[in-house]
Amino acid sequence: MKRIMLLFFVLHLFTNCSTVKKNNAHLEQLILPDQLKKDVDFIYKKLQKRHPNLYYYSSKEKLDYKFDSLKTTITTPLKPLEFYKKISPVVAAIRQGHTYVLAPEKEYSKKETKAIIKNGVGPFSQFDFSFYDNKLYVFKNKSHNKTIAAGTEVLSVNGVQPQKLIAEYNQYYSSDGFNETLKKNGAARRFVAAFTTEFGIKDSLSYIFKSNDSIKTVTIKRFKDSITKKDSKKSPKITPLSSKSQHAFRRKKRINGYDKTTKTFIRSMDFFPKDSSVAILKIKAFKKGKYHRFYKESFAKIQKQDAKTLIIDLRNNGGGRLAEIVNLYSYLADSTFVFLKKSEVVSRASVFEGAYYNSNSVAEKAVKTLFSPFVYGYLLFTVHKDKDGKNYFATETKPHKINKNAFSGKMYVLINGGSFSASSILSSHLKGSGRALFIGEETGGDYNGTVAGFMPVVKLPHSELKVRMGIMNVKPYYQTDVTGHGIYPDILIKPTFEDLIQRKDPELDWLKKNLKE
């Protein structure tokens, strides 16, 4: 048995290394025009076959023209990244935020990845950036060079101007519909991602900074954390108290969810300092953690404290699980509610192929084939053709009762362009039902829903680019006549440059001031 396990491990390791080498070699290969044109036809047919709301924001005539025009521009062989830059704007023209082309990037083996991590913090990770008024700024310096103050402008990185790269890559993806807040909100992160796509991971970067009228060039190198291996071996003795604290911390990570990158909790619930009548629920994403337990304990505390006001912070919440927002809304609604309208799908086959069989692994497909009759049988009961001739997936369309600990007081919701997908669907309910007052900026997600649910990744046969697409048109119960825009705030507040640099929270400050009054 041990020999079999060892053989399996060696084969897995060999396959992984072989796949990485093959991918990286493919990035430098030129693909013939005829093959690229076939890829264009391939993905458009896949979209037509699986995407239930393909022509909602852009008409069929417009998309037909864009895909046909794209093929006429392909006259010479292209590398995958070059082809990505041609096809991505066309896919982005669908204007569905969950449908986009993944950028082709260099891959690293497990050994290489461990070596990069071992060498310490990279030159991008040593700063937190903000993109404001078409300029990139440092708003937090975590490097050893303390001369770079918050508010310093980044003129270039290795000769690359941030605004130019951001403007280029903004063409390659879309929000849901026509709003621009999602792109503005994610511009700083987009620059780092785009730079890595273009040039790979670097151990040092040459920055040109501007502070006031002074311009200087600074080289930032990767550095190791201050804790050495020798120091890490000297672990303190665990006392009964510290052991208890560690257990509580581990429990909190399991329930609240934990982000290892930022070392912060995904969900948190607290009360205003010196005012237990105001509760603050901050949710960074609807993923990870035992959300049932978190909301049950949080709203029990809110009820025990007899809080009169609840602030829900959904800023920069990119979405996540549908089941979680339904569970949360049961604590926020004031009466029995229906959460979703029927979710349109192209067909049972599109759900079956796109969700269940979405795998490139032969072994996985073989196992799934054994269970496929049961899955398709389930789809027979859940996917129905309606009177309008369209197919619908019946999920969360039945009435839900509110939770016994449901909050009945005044609610405020903080939103911005980073509030997308599931957080926008939750906001649609709170806005449409009149349960909350909204503060901040327009959400990045559409008020009327999004095409998401199952999101398979389709691999193009020749360029090997990957395209992610949603296959369920998820529509919240409440709708608006405004097409292609998010939830608008009742109180519009845009953080100023000074707010960003001084790390102020103008939305929360406005609330504190008005709640006192």
Secondary structure by P-SEA (a helix, b strand, c coil): caaaaaaaaaaaaaaaaaaaaaaaaaaaccccaaaaaaaaaaaaaaaaaccccccccccaaaaaaaaaaaaaaccccccaaaaaaacccccccccccccccccbbbbbcaaaaaaaaaacccccccbbbbbccccccccccccccccccccccccccccccaaaaaaaacccccccccccaaaaaaaaaaaaaaaaaacccccbbbbbcccccccbbbbbcccccccccccccccccccaaaaaaaaaaaaaaaacccccccccccbbbbcccccccbbbbbbccccccaaaaaaaaaaaaaaaacccbbbbbccccccccaaaaaaaaaaccccccccccbbbcccaaaaaaacccccccaaaaaaaaaaaaaaaaaaaaccccccccbbbbbccccbbbbcccccccbbbbbccccccaaaaaaaaaaaaaccbbbcccccccccccccccbbbbbbbccccbbbbbbccccccccccccccccccccbbbbbcaaaaaacccaaaaaaaaaaac
